[in-house]
Amino acid sequence: MNAHFLRSVNPVAASGYANKVISRRLLPSLAVAGTLFICPAVLHAQELSLPCDEKEAQVLAEKRDNEVKRITAFQPAKPKKRIDPRYPISAARRGQEGWVKMSYVIDEEGNVQDAVVDDFGGHRDFKRKALHALKQWKYEPAMKNGQPTQQCQQAVQFDFMLDGKSGASRQFIAKYRDIDEMFQNGEVEEAEALLTELREDDTLNHYENAWAANMDATIASHLKDWRRELSSLKRVKASNGSTFGKNSVFSEDHIAYTLQRSVLLSAELGYYADALRIFEDLTSFEDQQERIQATQPIIETIREQIASNKHISIDMEIDDRELVFHTLVRNQFAFDSIKGDLGSVEVRCQSHREKFTVAEDHIWTIPESWGECRVMVKGDEGTSFELIEVATTEAVSYTHLTLPTKRIV
């Protein structure tokens, strides 16, 4: 299949956006933590689901009448019972804080199925407790054309925080300053080694986790490791807290910077759906018009690329969870240049999901009525591959090369 799919130049990446310097105001100084009160714990659940009202408005404006009736017949699931995770006693005693982001499916009976940890910060016990709680959630099932159906794009973040704890310990501040000094003096390897040691500390709170992720993003940017930098910037935002207030770590301006930078990096890596979503988050900051306007040309380039007749090729690698996610911007995709072992690909859309084995000789076609879809690819850690979002106009020309098109039904 290598000969069939010629790599298209990513115009966003070719422009070198990730190498551009974005103006950033000085960060606030690290604050020293006050007295710790173990109880009560603060557990925030930030639930995200497909914006059905926005999708309906878009469909009403763009689709024919018969299509509108079909899509607007979908009614999202409604929560009936939510269980908060138990705060791990050992983590509370050590003053540990963190967060867990998960995606899951709601089945036809309103039960949570196939919960997956997308990312987390803090101790691994938080993952176990979050998964245990989420699996007990109950919903009134989603309805489509009067019948119960699956709802396949759900996400939630649990924040594990302790009352009375804010700021960083003096030990953390001392080590952080050493890392920063090493980095500023060009001792990048030494700074990275000390940062790794700092992040392995099992007593970090959410404030310290946010600062550690911020430093990791800075080092990754210097090394031009865009995927690592993007991951760390996402962890900065996740660790910052759900709202700006007493639990937030960074200022609104710095979070706006991380969003702007995340748009650039997502565009550079070909994560176009992520870039568009993050840009929407950025536009919610009323006082960040300069950043919004500076980022707008990148968004326009992304939209042009999505609408073009060129393939979109994304380099991907299975991480230590033995899976990786990607949100599609087109309804046809394929795999190429697989190095390692890929086990399966699961396609999760608004009300449909399908699971397949992976092969390099198929183009998967998703019905447009399924809406935005996310693929979850499982395999051995370290396996690399190209996920190709196929341009419809070009896919037809490949039929004579024995590339069968597999329609998801």
N, C-alpha and C positions, 0 to 999 in steps of 0.2 A: 504493500500500500504506500510505501514511501515515494514511489514514482508517481503515484496518482495525485497526492496532495502536495503541491508545491507551496512552500512557506511564503505567505504574503508578508510584506514588510508592515509592521504595526506603525502607522503614521504617528500615533501618539508617542510610542517609544522612540521612534526615529527622531522626534523633535527634541529629545533629551530633557523632557520636563523634570524628571527625577533629579537631574543634576543642578537644577536651578535653585538659587538661594531664596528662601522666603523670609521676609522680614519678621522678626519675632522680638517682642519686648522682653525685658529682663524678667526672669521667673521670680516669684516670691521666695523669700528665704525659708529654709527648712525650719519648722517650728518644733520645739521640744514638747514631748507628750506630757500631759498632766497625770493626775492620779487615775488609776485603772479601777473601775467598778465592774466586776465580772457579770453581775446580773442587774437588770434583765438584758438579754441579747436583743439586738435589732436585726430582724430578718425582712428584707424588702424583696418582693417578687415583681420584676418588671416584665410583664407579658406582652409579647408582640404577635400579631397575626396579620394575615393579608388584609390590606385596607379595602374592605369590600365596597364601602360607599364610594371611594375614589374610583375603584375599578368600574363600578356601575355607571358612574357619571361619564367615564371615558368611553364605555361601550355605547351608551345612549347617544353620544356625540358622533361616534365613528362607524357603528355597525348598522346593518340593515335590520328592519323590524323583526324578522323571524329570528335573527341571531340575538337580538336584544332580549326577546322573550325567553330564549333558552338559558342565557347566562344570568339574567336577573331572577330566575327561579331558584337560584342557590341561596340558602339562608345559612349563615355561619353558626357553628356550635355555640352554645351558651353555657358558661360555667355553673355547676350546681354545688360542687364541693371542692375546696382547696385545702390541702394540708401543708402547713409550714414545716420545713425540715427542722429536725432537732439539732441544736448547736452541739458539736462534739465536746464532751466534758474536758477531754485532755487538751483540745485546742483552746478552749476558754481559759483554762488554768494557765496556759502558756502565753495568753494574750494574742493568739493568732486570729487574724481576720482574712477575709478573701471573698471570692465570688465564683459562681458557676453559671455558664451560659449553655443552654441545652435547646435542641430542636426535637420535635416529636410529632406523632400522628394521632388524631382522634378517630377512633373507628366508628362503625355504624351503631354501636351500642353506647357510645359516649365515653369509652374507656381510653386511657392513654396507652399507646403502643409504640414500640421501637424508639424509645427515648435515647438520644445520643448526646454526649457531652461535646459541644463545639469547641469550648475553651474554658480554662479556669485559672484562677489566681489563688495562691495560698496552699494550704495543706490538702493532700489527696483525700483525707476524710470528708472534706466538704463535698466532693463529687459523690461519694457513696451516700451521704445523707440527703443530698439534693435529689439524686435519682430515686431513692426510696420514697421520698415524699411525693415527687411528681407522679410516680406510678399509681398513687392513690387518688389522684384528682379525678373528678367525675364531671361530665358535661351532658347537656341535652344535645343529642347528635345533630350535625349539620343536615340540612334537608335539601334535596334537589328534585324538582318536579314532584314534590309531595312525598318523596321516599328518603329514608335515612341514607346518608352517604358518608364517606370518609372526608376528613379535613386534614390535608397533608402538609400544610405549611404553617407550623406553629413554632414559636420560640419563646423562651423565658430566661431571665437572669435572676438568680438568687444572690443577694448581697448578705454576707455573714459579717456583721459588725457588732462591736461591744459598746454598750453605753459608757460614757465617761472617758473614752480613750480617743485622743486625737493628737496629731503631731508625731514626731519621731523621737526615738530614744537618743540619748547622748552618744551611745556606742554606735548607733546607725549613722548619726551625723558625722562622727569622726571618720568612719570608714568611707562614707560617701565623699567627703572632702578629699580623702587620700586618692580615691578613684578619679575624681575630677582633676586633681592636680597632676596625676600620672598622665591622664588623657591630654591635658593641655600642654604637657611637656613632650608629647609625642611617644610616650611609653604605652602604646595602645594594647599590646599583648599583656603587659603587666596589669593595666587597668581592667582588661576583660577578665583576667584570671581572678582578680580581687572582687570584681562584680559578681562572678559566678559563685564565689565563696559567700558573698553577702546574701545572695538570693537563696542560697541553701539553708540559711538561718530559719529555724522552725518557729521563730517568735515574731515574725514581721506582721505588722498590722496593715490595714488597707492603705493608709497614708504612706507607709514605707514601701509597700508593694508598688504604688503608683510612681514614686520617685525612682525606684530601681528599674521599672519598665521604661521610664523616660530616659534614664542613662543608657540603657541597652539600645534604645532607638537611636540615640546620638552616636554611639559607637558603630552600630550597624550602618548608619548613614555614611560615616567616614569610610567604612570598608566597602561601600556601595553594594551592600547586601540588601537589596530592596525588599525581598520577601520577609526577611527577618525584621527589618525596620517597620514594615507595615504591620506585622504581627504585634510588635511591641507598642506601636502607637494605639492599636486597638485595645491593648491591655491597659494603657494609660487611661483611656476613656472609660473602660469598664471598671477600673479601680477607683476612678474619681468619685463615684457615687451616683445615684440616680438623679439627683437634683442639685442645683447650686445652693449651698447653705452651709449649715454647721458640719455636715459630713463630707463636703466636697474638699478636694485637695488643691486643685489648681484653679486659677482664675478663668473666667469665661473667655478672656482673650487667648489664653494658652490652649484651651480646649478647641477654640476656633482654629488656631494654628494647626493642631493635630488633625483636625478634620480636613483642612485645606491640603496639608501634606499627604494625608491618606488618599484624597482624590487623585493627586498627582501619581502616587505610587500604584494605586489600583489601575489607573489608566496605563501606566508604563508596563505593568504585568499582564494586561489584557483582561483584567477583572472589570469589565465595563458595567455590568449590573451593579456591582458594589460601588463603583465610582459614582454612578447616578444616585444611588441611595444615600451615600455619604454627603453628596452635594446638597441633597434635600435637607439633611440635618444642618448643614452649614447655613443654608438660607433662612433657617429659623432664628438665627442670631441677628437681631435688628441693628445692632451697632457694629456689624462686621461687613458693611457694604463694600469697603475697599477689597477685602479678601474675596468676597463673592464675585465682584466684577473682574478681578484678576483671574479667577478660576473659570469663568464663563467660557472663554475660548476653548479650553480643554474639553468641556462638556459638549460644545458644538462639534468639535472634531470627533468625539466618540460617537455622537449621533449620526454623523456622516458616514463613519466607518460601519456602523451597524446596518445602515441602509444601503451600503455599497454591494457590488457583486464580487467582492473579495472574501476569501475565507478568513476567519479569525482564529489564529493558532495560539494556544495558551500552554506554556510549559508548566507541568505540574509534578509534584512528588508526594508520595505517601509518607505521612509523618509518623511519629511514635504511637499514635492512636490506631495505626494501621488503616487509616481512611483519610479522605480529603473531600471537601465540598466545592462546588462551583455553581453559581447561579447563571442560567442561560439568558442570552438576549435574542436568540433565534430558536426556531423550532426544529432544526436539524443539527445533529452532531455526530462526531465519529472519533475514533481513537487512532493514534499513529505513534510510531517510534517507541514502543513499549520496551523498557529495559528493566526486567525483573518479572514479578508475578502479580497480576491483577486478578482478583477473585470475582468481583461482581460490581455492577453499576445499578443503583436504584434511582429512579426518576420520581421526584416528589413535586406534584403540581397542586393546584388549589383543591381539587376534589378527586384526584386520581394519583395513583402511584403504581409503578411497575418495576420489576427487578429482573435483571438479565445477567448472563455471563458476558465477559468482555472479549471482543475479537476485533482485529484490525480490518476486517473485510466487510464491515456493515456501516451503513448510515442509518441512524435512528431518526425517525420523523414523528414529531409530537403534534397532535391536532391543535390548531390554534385556539380552539374553544377551551382548552385546558388552562389557559392563562400562563403566567410566569412560572417557570419550573426550575427546580434545583436538583442537581445530580450529586449523589453521594457514591464515591468510588472507593471500594475496599481492596486491600492487597497487602503485600509484604512491605514492611517499613523500608524506605529507601528506594522503592520502585519509582522510576521516572517515566513519564509519557507526555505526549501532546494530546490535548483535547481540542478538537477542531470544531468550531461552530461553522457549519457549512452554509455558504451562500446558495440560496435556492436556485438562482439562474445558472450557476455553475454546476450544481449537483447533477442536472439533467445530462450535461455533456460527458459525465463520467460513466454512464450506464454501459457503454460499449467496452469498458475496461473491467467488466465482471465485478463491479462493486454493487452488490444488491442493496436496495433500500429497505430497511426493516421498519415497518410502521408500528408504533405502539398503540395497541387497541385494547 
